[in-house]
């Protein structure tokens, strides 16, 4: 697990085991706030040891930016902490999260010690403010990647932990492309020093505008590709030919998962626009 000090008492962590997923810690004089919990118990324990040994304060709050496993299943390793999230995160963890964990436990022995811990503090609109020593944390909805997505702004340092709503490759399989677009435009106006994605590297102040414009351009190219495919007899055949590079992104992004995630984006957007799964010529042949 990699870690870096971003500002005074503000830290960034990145997994070396799973898709470059990230977490953050803001330390106060008597307690710490943890933003997301990494994907696997091994690295979540490393994260806890760092906080206890290096920062020497207990984790009082965990903020889950959304319900997905790689950001929330580590809650159980901080039993003394209060979990903060969107109200929808509570609902999704309690339904999809539990079902997914039960299924994963049968395949992955590492996860058999994991339990779902639901948020005890939730909100739906507006923002929550959390004061931690000299740090002010503003917590607010930032949907697009998922309906429950939230972000955390460290006001004094202008550092934004934005979960998966910003990544080097936007993903909308569990979200909404229009909400993603609106959220990216909102981030653009925030005058940030650092942008912390849910997966990948820190984006520095001078790089933020270009990174967001790149994502907006990618989303526009997704829209165009899906609309063009919808005019064909077998739209899936067309979508499968639209590689991530055709939409302006590298396939090496997100630890090499970019092409897979891109294809899932195309299928999800087609379903969002037209209410059905795109059909391919091979699917028709199989039916016959």
N, C-alpha and C positions, 0 to 999 in steps of 0.2 A: 504494500500500500504506500503510495506517495503522499506527502503532505507538504504544505507551504503556508507560511505566514503572509497574509495579504495586507493586513493593517494591524495596528496595535490591538491585541487580543482577538483577532479575527483570523480563522484558519480554514484552509481548504484541504480536502482529502480526496484522493482518486484511487479507485480499485485497479489493481493489476491483474485481477482474476476474472472480472466480469464486465465487459463492454464499457470500460472506463467510467463507470458510474461514480458519482461524486457525493460528498457530504460536506457540511460546514459546521464549525464550532465558533461560538462567540462566548468568550469568558468574561465573567464579572468578578468582583472581589470575593464573593461567597458562593457563586454557582455558575453553571454554564448552560447555554442553550445549544442543542444539537439540531441541525437541519438535515433530516433524512439519515438513514442508518446503514447504507451499503447493502450489498446483495447477499453475502454469505456469512455465516456465523464466525468463521475464522477471522475475517477482516473486521467485522463489527467488534469482536473482542479486542483486536489490536487498537481500534479506535478508542475503545473504553480505557484501555491501559494507558494510552497517550494522554488522555484527559486527566486521569487520576495521578499519573506519575509526573507529567510535565507541567500541567496546568494546576494540579492539586486542588481542584474544586469538583463538587458533585454535579452531575447533569440534573438540573431541576425541570427543564422543559425539553421535549422533543417536538419539533414542527415537521409534520409530514407534508411535503409539497403536493403529493397525490398518493393514491392508494396502491399503485403498482408495487409488486413484490420487492424489487430491488431498492425501493425507497422506504419501505415501511415494515418489512418482516423482521427487522432487527429491533423493533420496539421492545420486545420481550427481554432483551439483555440489559435493559435499564429499568428495572421494576420500580425504582423509587421516583421515576420521572413522570410528569404529567404530559400527556400527548395533546397537541394542538393541531387542528386541521379544519378543512371545510366540512360542512355538515354532510355533503354528498360523499366525502371520503369515508365517513363513519358508515354510511349505508353500503357503499361498495366493498369496503373491507369486510363487513359483516356478512356479505352474500358472496360475491365473486372471490374475494380474498380467501375466505374460509374454504370454499370449494376447491380453489386452485392449490392451496397449501395441502389439503387432504390428498389430492392427486399427486402432488410432487413428493410428498413423504414416502409414497410407495416406490418411487424411482430413485430418490436421493437420500442416502442415509444421513448426510450432514444436516438435513432439514427436519429430522425427527425430533429435535430438541426445540424447534421453533414453535411458538404459539402466536396467534393473532392477538394483538393488544389494541383495542379500539380507542379512538380519541375521547378524552374526557372534557375537552373544551372545544367547541365548534362554533363556526359562524357561517353566514351565507352571503351577505352583502356588506358593502362598506369595507372597513378595515379594523383590525385589532392592533393595539400598540402595546409593546412589552418593553419595560425599562429594565436594563441590566447594568447596574453601575452607571457609567457615563455613556453607555450605548443605548440608543433608541431603535427598536426593531418595529418597523411597520409591516404588517402582514395583510395581504390583500389578494383577491381572486385574480388569476391570470390564465384563463382557460384557453383551450386550443388543442393541446396534447390530450387532455381529458377534461371531463366536465367539472371535476373537483379540484383542478389545479390551482395552486396558490403560489405566491412569491414572498420573499422576505427581503426588505430593504434595510440595510444598516445605515441609518440616516446620516450620521456624522461622517462616515467614510465613503458614502455613495457607492456602496457595494451591494449588488443585487444577486441574491440566490434565487434563480427563477425556475428550478426544477426542470422538467423536460419540455416546457413551453419554448425554451430556446436550447437548441443543440446545433451542431454544425450541419446536421441534416434534419430538417423538421419531420416529425412523425405524427400523423393524424389518424391512425388506425382506430384509436379509441376516442377520437376527438372530433373537431369540426374545423374545416379549413377557413371559414370566415372568421370564427373566433380566434384562430391562430393568427390570421392576418392582422386583426384589430389589436391583439396583444403585442405583436412585434412592433407595430406602429407606436403603441403606448411606451414600450421600452425605449424606442428611439428618442423620445422627448424627455427622458428622465435625467439627463446630464450625469451619467454614471462615470465612476472611476474604474470599476471592474464589473464584469458580467460573468456570473458563475453558472455554467450550464449544468443540466442534470447528468450529462455524459460529456466527457472531453475536457479540453484545456480551458483555462481562464482566458477571457477575452479582455484585453486592456483598452483603456479609454480611446486611444487613437485608432483602434481596430473595430470598435463596436458598430459604428455607422455602416461600414462596408460589410460586416458580417450579417447585419440585419437585412440590408439591401439584397445580399446574396440569397438569403432565405426567402424573402418576398418574391424575388425573381424565380426561384425554384418553384414556389407555390403557384405562380402564374403559369409556368410551363407545365406543371401537373394538370391544371385546369384545361389548358389547351390540348394536351395529349388525350385526356379523357373525353373531351367533347369531340375531337376528331375520331377517336375510336368508336364512339357511340353511333357514328354515321355508317359504320361498316357492318357487314353481315355477321362477322365473327369478331367482335371487339376485343376479346381476350387475346387473339392472335396478334393484334396490333399493339396492345398494351405490353405484351411480353417482348416485343421488339424495341420498346422504349427503355433504354438503359439509363442508369443514373447520370452518366456523363452527358447524355443528350439533354438533360435538364440542368446542366451546369455544375454538377457536384462530382467529387471524386469517389471512386468505389472504396478507397482505403479509409474513409471516415468511419468513426464509431468502431474502432478496432476491427475494421474490415467487414462490418455488417451492413454497409451502406446500400449495396445492391439489393440485398434481401429486404431491408426496410423500405427502400424505394418501391419495389414491386408491390409490397403490401399497401403502401400509400395509394398506388394507382387503383388497386382493386377496391380499397375502402372508399376512395373518392367516387369511383363509378357507382358503387352501391349507394352512397350518399346522394348523388345527383339523380339516379334513375330507379332506385328502390329494388335493384336486383343484382345478382352476381353476373359479371360479363361472361358470355358464352364463347367457347372456342370451337374450332372445326373438329378437333379430336374428341371433344365432349359429345358433339352430335353423332360422330361415328360410333362412339361407344354405346350410345342409346340404341342405335340400329342393331 
